[in-house]
Amino acid sequence: MKEDFESRTFTNKDIITLKFRPQKFSQFIGQPQVTIPLINSIANGKIHHAYLFYGPRGVGKTSAARILAKMLNCLDFKNNEPCLKCENCIEISNGFSPDVIEIDGASNRGIDEIRNLQSNLVYAPTKSRYKIYIIDEVHMLTKEAFNALLKTLEEPPEHVVFIFATTEIHKVLPTIRSRCQQYQFTLFKITDISNQIIKILKEYNVIYDNEVSALIAKYGNGSMRDALSILSQILSYNDKEIKIETVYNLLGIHSFDFIKTIFEKIASKDLPSVYSICSEIYYQGASLDNITTQILEFIRLITLLKNGIEDINILNQAFTDFDKLAPLSEAFTTKKLVLMAKKIIEFQKSISLWSNPFYAFENLLVSFIFDDFYTTSSEILSKVQEGIHYLEKTFNIIETKPEEIVLKKTMLYGSQGSSKVENHQQQNINIGKSESNLTSYGKTRIDEEKIDEGLDRKEKIIGKEDLIENFKEEKSKKDKDISFAEFDKSKIDNEKDKKIISEDLKRILDFSSLESTKNKNEIIDNEKKVENQIKIEKEETKIKEEIKIEKENKIEGNNKLKEEGREDNDLVTNFQEKNSKELNKELKKENINELNNELNKKENKELKKELDKELHKELNKEKNKEMNMDKFANNLRKSIEKEIESENIPEPFKKLMKYMNGNFKE
């Protein structure tokens, strides 16, 4: 029983990822950019004090660090490879060497752990040449821990070598990176992983299908450790024979043929079959993430094959019989395939937004059947423009202009005084002339208008006599009132004539009216000034009369005092002196006022003379303007008479011009 139990005991040798880990650089697969420089540097004795290995997971960073440690501390180092037999190599391979310390950066990330590490750097290695510190996931260290390492990395002891490994190089401080030799690890190619899997299966004597190794390598996604983990899972299911269906079931994906049938039904536009495939996916409970990823990979495969790319490392597919996919690659255009991939990516982003994402997925596959699902806005615009050009060429919509539109514009030349019957007659004459030049569409329009006009004429002929009488009355009134000599005097005639005469004449009349109003306002202001001065003179005369009356009253008072015979002559004399002084003051005031009055009179006379001169000037200006207006009116009348004689002007407009000159006769 003990022997059976011991035979079933689990050991590290049974783990494929550990058992087949490379022990020297000659066994290392697919990283020549790392292995060759390291081998040459150790062979030449150019050993750096710090190395930084970075790259994706499962590409050999930790394995390369251990191999480098063996090469540095191997006791029997020959042919640029460790012997793997000495004590140091065995201890390093088993992971308990006292001179090779492996530290997990995720669990020892603080500044205290780095200080403990620095305190141990002083001690020399026990039995090896170098004391090597391998810090895995170094990007997990804190900023303070990194800063504590700076001085140590810059000037470490001669017997110390640091080897850092990380999957996120951007999180490592630039000051740390600048002190290390950096080596980038890349993803493994699908062929390298597939060859390693075949090698392991042969060693275990396992029977397998041809596509198994490539399928496992594909879902390893460039990581050797992930691919070997999938292989160990498959071997635990059946370690004697591996079939492709087993791999599909364990990975939770659909077969390549199933995805191929979906696209065959889409290419043949078999709508019921697409719906039945979707229902099958639904009842299987398959993950939409997985199925959409497989569809996206298949679209990529067809696109690459359609463009002549058959390299298996680029295709990243286990399927190798590409001739079977030729009909599918011909059924779809590259543009449609690219847009289908875009739709799949958009669906993957929005899966979490759907209440039932399966129906959205079903609708997506059905939309792939139709050719117009990928029509872009630019294509729609181009088609619209093509349709417009076709219509322009076929029907001449823009190039040809129906002449009846121009004939309707002649109606605008008729005035209120002109007869409507004559306008209709003139239109009929023009329509008759232009019928030969119109298209069939235009002729039909003219015939319809003639029918409508015939009905209208019956009503209009009845009131013809009334119209003529009204016209004569209006003409007689206007002949009496309107004359070019009195053009500027009447505002009503001015406004009417402005509408008839050209826009240039309007501007002249408006300008002249503005100037006349300005001159009239100035005359009114001057008259007001004169009136104000006259009022001032009247007030001054009133004040003078009041002063004279007061003087007379004072003289009478003095005479009364003398007659009463007052004895106090002193008082009388004083009173007389006071009165004399006051009289002197008043006389002086009167003299001053008289002088002011004389000056004011002279100024008023001068102002009146200036006003008279300005008035004469303004009157002369107005007379000149009237003369100019008469000349302009005569010239205008002559030019209108000349234009009336020309044949190019329509008859309604000629009548209007004759009416303006006063020469209109029916």
Secondary structure, 3 states (H helix, E strand, C coil): CHHHHHHHCCCHHHCHHHHCCCCCHHHCCCCHHHHHHHHHHHHCCCCCCEEEEECCCCCCHHHHHHHHHHHHHCCCCECCECCCCCHHHHHHHHCCCCCEEEEECCCCCCHHHHHHHHHHCCCCCCCCCCEEEEEECHHHCCHHHHHHHHHHHHCCCCCEEEEEEECCHHHCCHHHHCCCEEEECCCCCHHHHHHHHHHHHHHCCCEECCCHHHHHHHHCCCCHHHHHHHHHHHHHHCCCEECHHHHHHHHCCCCHHHHHHHHHHHHCCCHHHHHHHHHHHHHHCCCHHHHHHHHHHHHHHHHHHHCCCCCHHHHCCCCCCHHHHHHHHHHCCHHHHHHHHHHHHHHHHCHHHCCCHHHHHHHHHHHCCCHHHHCCHHHHHHHHHHHHHHHHHHHCCCCCCCHHHHHHHHHHHCCCCCCHHHHHHHHHHHHHHHCCCCCHHHHHHHHHHHHHHHHHHHHHHHCHHHHHHHHHHHHHHHHHHCCCCCCCCCHHHHHHHHHHCCHHHHHHHHHHHHHHHHHHHHHHHHHHHHHHHHHHHHHHHHHHHHHHHHHHHHHHHHHHHHHHCCCCHHHHHHHHHHHHHHHHHHHHHHHHHHHHHHHHHHHHHHHHHHHHHHHHHHHHHHHHHHHHHHHHHHHHHHHHHHHHHCCCCCHHHHHHHHHHHCCCCC
